[in-house]
Amino acid sequence: MYVPRFNAVEDETELRAMVAELGAGELITTGPDGYPSATLLPVVWEGDRVIAHFARANPQWTTIEPDAPALLVCSGAQAYVSPAWYATKAEHGRVVPTWNYSSVHLTGRLRIHDDVAWLRGAVTTLTDHHETGRDERWHVTDAPAAYIDGQLRGIVGVELVVEKVEGKAKLSQNRSEEDRRGVVAGLGSTGSPEDGVVAGQMRSGLT
């Protein structure tokens, strides 16, 4: 991932929090034909491993060799930035549009799991993670055991052993304070929830 110095997110705690908040990522692998495949999967990143699962009917998992290299892309909120929002537009006009976003890339090697005990543990971990904070949390054990057993037969587990992590938050850090305030105001005026999230992320970096 191309990461200019002023956009780099290097704090591991912050990176893990970003992935935990997003909760899902595009798992990208290369098949035997040399072409890439991608599937959006709910994920949990614990230690040096990310766990997830494919639908058994998804052919992507059948093309993954043991310890095959892979890339997991966890993308956050993103927004178009109009140069009309920059204070410097009125000063000299030398401004152009851009795109603001945050993303975490995890690179490593994959292992496929078809063991029922591993799958049950993975599904429980994923469920507990994504149910956290809800008033009425659902647990895997809330469903009949036989039903869960049947559902587990329809999935295949995947484990990414993480070797490299890259984080990027492109939030107009290279612009002046006045320009950034203009972007925050502009994004806040569009009515788009995603624009509002990016505006909030930018606002936290203002003095």
Order of alpha helices (4+ residues) and beta strands (2+ residues): beta-alpha-beta-beta-beta-beta-beta-alpha-beta-alpha-alpha-beta-alpha-alpha
